[in-house]
Amino acid sequence: MSGTDSSAGDDGPETVQVNLRLTRAFLEDIDATWEQQGFNSRSEFLRHAARDAVKHPEFSREGWKQIAASEHDLRSGEAELVSRGEVRAMMDRDADDE
């Protein structure tokens, strides 16, 4: 990534434009995601994602891989969603086994 432009607005801190290379397929996933999640633009979504990555470093690369694998399993039908109540019931059963 390289800085290519910066500007200072009257209503906020200076912003810097960066270039980012992504595969077309990944960009299509990003576009579908930001629209589904109600962001106003791709840039707003990417800023939000970057901010979360910096503010919440406890989400490791391995953790994100596990989340992506789970999402894939759900979309492919290899796994199914469970309700909050079902999760609580599973946790209660586990606690009873201890």
GIURHU-V139333 format. One record per pair of residues at least 12 apart in sequence whose ideal C-beta (glycine too) atoms are under 10 Angstrom apart, sorted by sequence separation. I is the first residue (numbers start at 1). J is the second residue. D is the distance in whole Angstrom. If there is no record, write none. Layout:
I,J,D
I,J,D
This chain:
4,16,8
5,17,4
30,42,6
33,45,7
34,46,8
3,16,5
4,17,5
5,18,9
3,17,7
4,18,7
5,19,10
31,45,9
34,48,9
2,17,9
3,18,6
4,19,6
27,42,8
30,45,7
34,49,9
2,18,7
3,19,9
30,46,7
33,49,9
1,18,5
2,19,6
1,19,6
2,20,10
1,20,6
30,49,9
1,21,8
17,43,9
20,46,8
15,43,10
18,46,10
15,47,9
18,50,10
